[in-house]
Amino acid sequence: MSRIVHLALKVDDLEKTTEFYQKVFGFAEVETKKTRDHTSRHLTDGDLDFTLIKYDAGTQSAE
């Protein structure tokens, strides 16, 4: 049976969103990375890898 193992979500407030997913769903922070136009925070609950992405001001995401 197939299952979802990774999700990514574009967010406006990385800190508030991280806190929400940690408190409500029990996700743990794995790492935070800064790239040329965004910051990504990787979370996990042990089964699902969940990435929160905050784009820098003035940049457009490729949606």
N, C-alpha and C positions, 0 to 999 in steps of 0.2 A: 504494500500500500504506500503510495506517495504521500509526502507531507511537506509542508512549508518549513524550510530550515533557515531562511534569511529574509528579512524585510528591511527596507530603508524608508525613512520618513524625512521630508524637508520641514524644518521648524524655524520659527522666528526667535525663540528664546531657548538656547541650548541648556542653560542651567535649570530653569523651571521645568522644562520637559523631562530632563534627566531625573530630577527629583520626583516628579509624578510617577514615572515608570518604575523607579526604585521602590517608592512607598506603596503604590497600589498593586503592582504586579511582581515585585520581588526581584527585578532585574539587578544585576551587578555590573559595574563599569569594568570593562576590559582594557580599553585604551582610548586616547584622544589624539587625533592627528590633524595637523594643519597642512593644507596643500595650497596651491597658488591662488585659488578663489573660494575656498570653503574650509570649514572645520568639520570633521566627522568624529562622532563619539560612538564607540562600539560597546554595546551592552549584551548580556546574555542571561538567560534563566536556566542554562544547562542544556536546553533542547533547541531553543531558538536564538539565532544571532540577530540582533536588532541594531541598526545603525541610524543615528540621528544626524542630519546634515544641516548645517547653518551656513548659507552663502554670505560672503562679504557684501557690505553695502555697495550698491552700484553694479553688481554682477547679476547676470541672468543664468538661471539653471537651464539645462537642456531637458525640458519636460516634454 
